[in-house]
Amino acid sequence: MKYCVLLCGLLLMQAVGLSAKERARLQADGVNISRSGDSVHVSFRLRVERLTKDYILRVTPLLYGKDGQHAVLPPLEYGSRMAQIVEWREKRVKEKRKSVSAYHKAGETVAYTFALPYGEWMNGASLRLDAKSKGCCSEEMLPPVLLAADVALIAPVEQPVPVMPELVPAPIVETVAEQLAQENTFLEEWTGSTRSDEAAVADDTETALAIHFPIGKWEVLPDYENNHIALDHLVSVLNKIAGAKDSRIARILVVGAASPDGSAKQNEYLAGKRAQALTDYITSYTALSPSLFEISNIGVAWNALRALVADSDMAGRQQVLNIIDTVPVWDATRNTGRLGLIMQLNQGKTYEYMKRHFFPKLRNAGYIKVFYEAQP
């Protein structure tokens, strides 16, 4: 009777102890179930708390469908080092076996991820954790933990990518005058003012249109120095702009010029007559009003002559440039001027070279520029 009471007491104490043990608690977050092509990716973070000493907890993720099909995913195992050794011994696994990984510790957050082939039954499936606790005296299945339900894994229907029409910039519509200006350097857009001084003539000799005259003459001769080519082209361009609906002529600048040979008074007179003669010629072959013309007289085109000398390799080149830059056209105190000094260079050979090669280029109406603007 005494032994019976003692045995009953021990059994009662063991039962009270077992009931007093708290169950392990599972906490999961960061749950994600997604489909990529033919694979399903499962991931979450799991933390186990209140795991009894010397107990092992095996947590198995289970993906199950509505039709009863399911997939068991690789488990996670938690437990102390001592519980792991006991488990190995029971399974006759040596402690030094490298293929067996250590258990996770209670309180440790573990990131879980796994990929498995997609099956049609997985669309609308749910994910839960089945946990089994095992110790030296008992085994217990913990209540399942639902992580996700009715997960949609149907591959999204590819939406057609709208094809945006290529934005083609609106073409730039050029006026008649702008088109002509691309091939004729004597055309220039009107900005409200002109340069008609001698420096402007020297700067724009390459872009201006010039009509040449014989020495001492001011009559426009189409057959002289191929003037007819420039004259016919000039009249043609002017008539095209005048007849256009989108552009018009704003100003025509004609600057008269002469070469240095001859007296200053005679050269100034010739330059003025040549500019006026060219203006009269243009108005006689076009319907342009004389009010559109701006006539200027610069006399001798010294700046243009200097540019011709500077671009040459003539003998005495630097001496001529120094005279043009430093000596006035006429010095009354010394009764001499720059032309006289140039004529003395190299026994007159330098002057004769310039007279033959440069002076004919200066005997012209000098500088012709046509300015245009858009027709409002």
C-alpha positions in Angstrom: 0.0 0.0 0.0 2.8 2.3 0.8 4.5 1.7 -2.6 1.2 2.3 -4.4 0.8 5.7 -2.8 4.3 6.7 -3.6 3.9 5.6 -7.3 0.7 7.5 -7.6 2.3 10.6 -6.1 5.1 10.5 -8.6 2.7 10.0 -11.5 0.6 13.0 -10.3 3.7 15.2 -10.0 4.8 14.3 -13.6 1.4 15.1 -15.0 1.3 18.5 -13.2 4.8 19.3 -14.6 3.8 18.4 -18.2 0.7 20.5 -18.1 2.6 23.4 -16.7 5.0 23.5 -19.7 4.2 26.2 -22.1 3.9 25.5 -25.8 6.4 26.9 -28.2 5.2 30.1 -29.9 5.7 30.7 -33.6 5.9 34.3 -35.0 6.1 34.7 -38.8 6.2 37.9 -40.9 7.3 39.1 -44.3 5.3 36.3 -46.0 5.6 36.4 -49.8 4.3 33.9 -52.4 4.8 34.8 -56.0 5.0 33.2 -59.4 7.8 33.8 -61.8 7.4 31.9 -65.1 7.1 28.2 -64.2 8.3 28.6 -60.6 6.6 29.5 -57.4 8.8 31.3 -54.8 7.9 31.1 -51.1 9.6 33.3 -48.5 9.0 34.4 -44.9 10.8 35.1 -41.6 10.2 32.9 -38.6 10.9 33.4 -34.9 10.3 30.6 -32.3 10.0 31.5 -28.6 9.4 29.6 -25.4 10.9 26.3 -26.7 11.4 24.0 -23.7 15.0 23.0 -23.0 16.1 19.7 -24.5 13.1 19.8 -26.9 13.3 19.9 -30.7 10.7 21.8 -32.8 10.3 20.8 -36.5 8.4 23.4 -38.5 7.2 22.2 -41.9 5.8 24.7 -44.5 2.8 23.2 -46.3 1.3 24.6 -49.5 -2.1 23.1 -50.1 -4.7 23.6 -52.7 -8.5 23.6 -52.7 -8.7 20.2 -54.4 -6.6 18.4 -51.7 -3.3 18.5 -53.5 -0.4 19.8 -51.5 3.4 20.3 -51.5 5.5 19.7 -48.4 8.4 22.2 -48.3 11.8 21.6 -46.6 11.4 22.0 -42.8 13.1 24.2 -40.3 14.4 22.7 -37.1 14.9 24.4 -33.7 16.5 23.1 -30.6 19.4 23.3 -28.2 22.8 21.7 -28.8 22.0 18.9 -26.3 18.6 18.2 -27.9 20.4 18.0 -31.2 22.9 15.5 -30.0 20.2 13.3 -28.5 18.3 13.4 -31.8 21.4 12.4 -33.7 22.1 9.5 -31.4 18.5 8.2 -31.8 18.9 8.3 -35.6 22.4 6.9 -35.3 23.9 10.0 -36.9 27.5 10.8 -35.9 28.0 14.2 -34.4 30.9 15.0 -36.9 28.9 14.3 -40.0 29.2 17.5 -42.1 26.0 17.1 -44.1 23.9 17.6 -40.9 23.4 21.3 -40.1 23.0 22.7 -36.6 19.5 23.5 -35.4 18.3 27.1 -35.1 18.1 28.5 -31.6 14.9 29.7 -29.9 14.6 33.5 -30.2 16.5 33.5 -33.5 14.8 35.0 -36.5 15.4 32.8 -39.6 14.8 33.9 -43.2 13.2 31.1 -45.2 13.1 30.9 -49.0 12.3 28.1 -51.3 11.2 27.7 -55.0 9.2 24.9 -56.4 7.7 24.1 -59.9 4.3 25.6 -60.5 1.2 23.5 -60.8 -2.2 24.7 -61.8 -3.6 23.5 -58.5 -1.4 26.1 -56.7 -3.6 29.0 -57.9 -5.7 29.9 -54.9 -3.7 27.7 -52.6 -2.9 28.5 -49.0 0.3 28.3 -47.0 0.5 27.0 -43.4 3.2 25.9 -40.9 2.9 22.5 -39.2 5.0 22.3 -36.1 5.9 19.2 -34.1 7.6 19.4 -30.7 9.6 16.4 -29.5 11.4 15.8 -26.2 12.6 13.0 -24.0 9.2 12.3 -22.6 6.6 13.4 -25.2 5.8 14.5 -28.7 3.2 17.1 -29.5 1.7 18.6 -32.7 1.2 22.3 -32.3 -1.8 24.0 -33.8 -1.0 24.9 -37.5 -0.2 28.5 -38.2 -1.8 30.0 -41.4 0.5 32.3 -43.2 -1.5 33.0 -46.4 -4.8 32.0 -47.9 -6.3 32.0 -51.5 -3.0 33.1 -53.1 -3.6 34.2 -56.8 -0.8 32.7 -58.8 -2.2 33.0 -62.3 0.3 34.5 -64.7 -0.8 38.1 -65.4 -2.1 38.6 -68.9 0.4 40.7 -70.8 -1.1 44.0 -71.5 -0.3 45.3 -75.0 2.2 48.0 -74.8 0.8 51.0 -76.6 2.9 52.0 -79.6 3.4 55.7 -79.4 3.6 57.4 -82.7 7.0 58.8 -83.4 7.1 62.4 -82.8 8.3 64.0 -85.9 9.1 67.6 -85.5 7.2 69.9 -87.7 9.2 70.8 -90.8 10.7 74.2 -90.8 9.1 76.1 -93.6 11.6 78.5 -95.1 10.5 81.6 -97.0 11.6 82.2 -100.6 14.1 84.7 -99.4 15.6 82.4 -96.8 16.0 79.7 -99.4 17.7 82.0 -101.8 20.0 83.3 -99.0 21.5 79.9 -98.6 23.1 80.1 -102.0 23.6 83.9 -102.3 25.8 85.6 -99.8 24.7 89.1 -100.8 21.3 88.3 -99.2 21.0 89.0 -95.6 18.1 89.1 -93.1 17.0 92.6 -92.2 17.8 93.6 -88.6 16.8 97.3 -88.8 20.1 98.9 -89.8 23.0 98.7 -92.3 26.7 99.3 -92.3 27.8 101.5 -95.2 31.2 102.7 -94.1 34.5 101.9 -95.7 35.3 99.3 -93.0 32.1 97.4 -93.9 33.2 97.3 -97.5 36.5 95.7 -96.5 34.8 93.2 -94.2 32.3 92.0 -96.7 34.1 92.1 -100.0 33.9 88.3 -100.2 30.1 88.1 -99.6 29.0 91.3 -101.4 28.0 91.5 -105.0 30.3 93.8 -107.1 29.8 95.3 -110.6 33.1 96.6 -112.2 33.7 99.7 -114.2 36.5 100.8 -116.6 38.9 103.4 -115.3 37.3 106.8 -115.2 33.8 105.5 -116.2 30.5 105.1 -114.4 28.2 103.7 -117.0 27.0 100.2 -116.3 28.5 97.9 -119.0 27.1 94.4 -118.9 29.9 93.1 -121.2 32.7 94.5 -119.1 34.5 92.0 -116.8 31.5 89.6 -117.2 29.2 92.1 -115.5 26.2 90.5 -117.2 26.5 87.4 -115.2 26.2 89.2 -111.9 23.6 91.7 -113.2 21.3 89.0 -114.6 21.6 87.0 -111.4 21.0 90.0 -109.2 17.8 91.0 -111.1 16.5 87.4 -111.1 16.9 87.1 -107.3 15.3 90.5 -106.6 12.3 89.6 -108.8 11.8 86.2 -107.1 11.7 87.9 -103.6 9.5 90.7 -104.8 7.0 88.2 -106.3 6.9 85.9 -103.2 4.0 86.0 -100.8 6.1 85.1 -97.7 9.0 87.5 -98.0 9.9 90.9 -99.3 12.9 93.2 -99.8 13.4 95.6 -96.9 16.5 97.5 -98.1 19.2 97.4 -100.9 22.5 98.9 -99.9 24.8 100.2 -102.8 28.2 101.6 -101.8 30.2 103.4 -104.5 34.0 103.0 -104.5 37.0 103.8 -106.6 40.7 102.9 -106.9 43.4 105.3 -105.6 44.7 106.4 -109.0 43.5 109.8 -109.8 42.7 112.8 -107.6 40.7 112.4 -104.5 37.9 114.7 -105.8 37.7 112.8 -109.0 37.6 109.4 -107.2 34.8 110.6 -104.9 32.8 111.8 -107.9 33.3 108.5 -109.7 32.3 106.5 -106.7 29.0 108.4 -106.3 28.1 108.2 -110.0 28.8 104.5 -110.1 26.5 103.8 -107.1 23.8 105.8 -108.6 24.2 104.2 -112.1 23.8 100.8 -110.6 20.7 101.8 -108.7 19.1 103.2 -111.8 20.0 99.9 -113.7 18.3 97.8 -111.0 15.1 99.9 -110.9 14.9 99.8 -114.7 14.8 96.0 -114.7 12.6 95.5 -111.6 9.5 97.0 -110.2 11.3 98.0 -107.0 10.8 101.5 -105.6 13.8 103.8 -105.4 12.9 104.4 -101.8 14.2 100.9 -101.0 17.8 101.9 -102.0 20.4 103.3 -99.6 23.3 104.8 -101.6 26.7 105.5 -100.0 29.9 106.9 -101.4 33.2 106.0 -99.7 35.5 107.4 -102.4 38.8 105.4 -102.5 38.3 101.9 -100.9 41.5 102.0 -98.9 40.4 99.3 -96.5 39.5 97.0 -99.3 42.9 97.7 -100.9 44.7 96.9 -97.6 42.8 93.5 -97.4 44.0 92.6 -100.9 47.6 93.5 -100.1 47.5 91.6 -96.8 46.3 88.4 -98.6 49.1 88.6 -101.2 52.8 87.8 -101.3 53.8 90.8 -103.4 57.1 92.5 -103.0 57.0 95.3 -100.5 53.9 93.9 -98.9 54.7 95.0 -95.3 55.9 98.4 -96.4 52.6 99.1 -98.1 50.6 97.9 -95.1 52.7 100.2 -92.8 52.0 103.2 -95.1 48.2 102.5 -95.2 48.1 102.1 -91.4 50.2 105.1 -90.4 50.1 107.7 -93.2 47.0 109.9 -93.8 45.5 110.0 -97.2 46.9 113.5 -97.6 49.3 115.3 -95.3 49.1 119.0 -96.1 52.1 119.9 -93.8 54.4 117.6 -95.8 52.6 118.0 -99.1 52.4 114.3 -99.6 50.1 111.4 -98.9 50.0 107.6 -98.7 49.6 107.1 -102.5 52.7 109.1 -103.2 54.8 107.1 -100.7 53.5 103.8 -102.2 54.5 105.0 -105.7 58.1 105.6 -104.5 58.5 102.0 -103.3 60.9 99.7 -105.3 61.3 102.3 -108.0 57.5 102.3 -108.7 57.4 98.5 -109.3 55.2 97.9 -106.2 52.7 100.6 -107.4 52.6 99.2 -110.9 51.9 95.7 -109.5 49.0 97.0 -107.3 47.6 99.1 -110.2 47.6 96.0 -112.5 46.3 93.4 -110.0 44.4 95.3 -107.3 43.0 98.6 -108.6 40.6 97.0 -111.1 38.9 95.2 -108.2 38.3 98.5 -106.5 36.6 100.2 -109.6 33.1 99.0 -108.8 29.9 100.0 -107.3 31.7 98.6 -104.3 29.3 96.9 -102.1 25.8 95.5 -102.9 23.8 93.9 -100.1 20.1 93.0 -100.3 18.2 92.8 -97.0 15.0 90.8 -96.8 12.3 90.2 -94.2 9.3 87.9 -93.8 6.0 89.0 -95.3 3.4 89.5 -92.6 
